[in-house]
Amino acid sequence: MSTASGAGAGESDDVRPPSSAGSADSADSPSASPSSTADRAAGRRPLLRGLLPATGAVLVAAAGALVSVGCFLGLYVRPTSDDWCAAWKSRDMGLFGITSDFYMTQNGRLANAFLSGVVYDDGLAGTKILPTVIAVTFTVGLVLLGRDFVRSLGGRPRLLVLTACALVVQVLVYFAGTRSYQVLLWAPATISHTIPSVIGVWSLLLAFRTAGHPRTAVRVSGFVSAFLIGFVLGTLSEPFSLVSGLLAGMVGLLCLPRLGLARNWHPFTWCLAWCSGLVCGLVVLYSSPGARWRRAQQPAKESLLSAHELKGTVRDWLHMWDSVTGQWAYLGAAAVGVLLGLASGRLGAAPGRLEPRRAVPRKVLAALLLLPVPVVVLGSLAVVVGLRSGYGATGWTYARTWTSYLVPMELALCGYGALLGAWGGRRLSGLRRAGAALAAGAVAAGCLALASVAVLVPDVQRLTTAAVTRSVAWDAQDARIRAEAARGAKDPAYQPLYIGSLAEPFFTGNYERDWVAACVSKWYGIDRIHRG
């Protein structure tokens, strides 16, 4: 948001206005601008200029292959757990019927129910194409966001490396965790925890293009959109609402005009509109009849502020981070960020759109640079608090919800890597063997990024085997049950087909409390099922 006042003004992002560019350059050197100096230095490093595109192409091919496999596996997705309930409700109740049902009797998540109705509107077809829709929109959004990041710092965006960054980040988000099937392929989880991150990326792009626009109508439209999107997200995903609200609140405070980072109140107003929408959405959700019913089903427990609960929350938070930090592949985001910094040429050499003549205190700049750290740390803690409140002591294991803070973490690592690559490029540019040193750094970063992708291949292979095998067994069982139901059977046999650590019929010994079996029965139009 710190660059929203400049980057969102609607003019070309490739070059600055001639007058401002000339004054900035002449102030540094009467004979050569920083950008021309950087360009000449790059000209003396032909090895690096050829190495970076090649490395980017390799990463695009490797990471793109895994993302493509994930999209392809969408064709082999079959219902399990919450799928059964959403599928029959969308079919029998319609789009607005399932939305009303969620609000009145389930959990109050209006936007979540509406998206579920859209996905399941045509039977199971929506669940099969959803992974592809997510991957494509996420890739485009991340590339555009990376382009704005590079240009805001005076760099030159390289599409190939930007695409590599977008794909590597996605591979890590989808497959580096402990619940890959749920993060990308299971529609109820992607609607609640993956799609919000995609919406968040596109919302940032909206902010950059509207918050500082010279036309009042455009700015007002951006503020209204921020409120409406925030409201939708507040009724879509509580974990993402907490993390994005924390980020917007901190950015808004840093963008107060008196701190010098922003020249007007527009970025602060955008963040305020976003947070207001989130709060209104969460209030609607929390006060809904469905949310009240859900809270009533939970056993009585101690206050979250009690010593026992606070100790348990910290313990769960540490367990969660032990799992995250144990996956070294996440460092691949920082590695591919280094390549972005090296490839962007002038990144950090020219002030670009950061208003170089404005006096911004060092403490404010340091706070902006370190902003992702408290957002990720406090956001992850907020996620654990919500999980413990809703699911008890084992709530932290619901790793599909971690996406809400893992995406900001991966983007922050990528951004830090880009700044490191740019800093290294500037520091080494004057050395005689600068080309060799930078080439070595590029190779090292490329190898780490490629290794972080390669180490996930066995997990993707196991996921592929599990999804394809289950789809074949599911199709055979589905055909048999439909045939028996057509002959008038009211209690056919069902063999549980587990995948992704998700519930299947007979997950509990008490059939009356087996909501999965009940939804399966409604989907097939029968009275009940028994274990086959």
HELIX and SHEET records of a PDB file:
HELIX    1   1 ALA A    4  ALA A    7  1                                   4    
HELIX    2   2 PRO A   18  ASP A   28  1                                  11    
HELIX    3   3 PRO A   34  GLY A   43  1                                  10    
HELIX    4   4 PRO A   46  LEU A   73  1                                  28    
HELIX    5   5 GLY A   74  TYR A   76  5                                   3    
HELIX    6   6 ASP A   82  ASP A  101  1                                  20    
HELIX    7   7 PHE A  102  GLN A  106  3                                   5    
HELIX    8   8 LEU A  110  VAL A  119  1                                  10    
HELIX    9   9 ALA A  125  SER A  152  1                                  28    
HELIX   10  10 LEU A  159  PHE A  175  1                                  17    
HELIX   11  11 SER A  180  SER A  180  1                                   1    
HELIX   12  12 TYR A  181  LEU A  185  3                                   5    
HELIX   13  13 ALA A  187  ALA A  189  1                                   3    
HELIX   14  14 THR A  190  THR A  194  3                                   5    
HELIX   15  15 ILE A  195  THR A  210  1                                  16    
HELIX   16  16 THR A  216  GLY A  234  1                                  19    
HELIX   17  17 GLU A  238  LEU A  254  1                                  17    
HELIX   18  18 PRO A  257  LEU A  259  5                                   3    
HELIX   19  19 HIS A  266  TYR A  286  1                                  21    
HELIX   20  20 PRO A  289  GLN A  297  1                                   9    
HELIX   21  21 ALA A  307  THR A  325  1                                  19    
HELIX   22  22 TRP A  328  LEU A  331  5                                   4    
HELIX   23  23 GLY A  332  ALA A  343  1                                  12    
HELIX   24  24 ARG A  362  LEU A  370  1                                   9    
HELIX   25  25 PRO A  372  TYR A  391  1                                  20    
HELIX   26  26 GLY A  392  THR A  397  5                                   6    
HELIX   27  27 ALA A  399  TRP A  402  5                                   4    
HELIX   28  28 THR A  403  LEU A  428  1                                  26    
HELIX   29  29 ALA A  434  ALA A  454  1                                  21    
HELIX   30  30 VAL A  457  ALA A  486  1                                  30    
HELIX   31  31 TYR A  511  ARG A  513  5                                   3    
HELIX   32  32 TRP A  515  TYR A  524  1                                  10    
SHEET    1   A 2 ALA A 493  TYR A 494  0                                        
SHEET    2   A 2 HIS A 530  ARG A 531  1                                        
END                                                                             
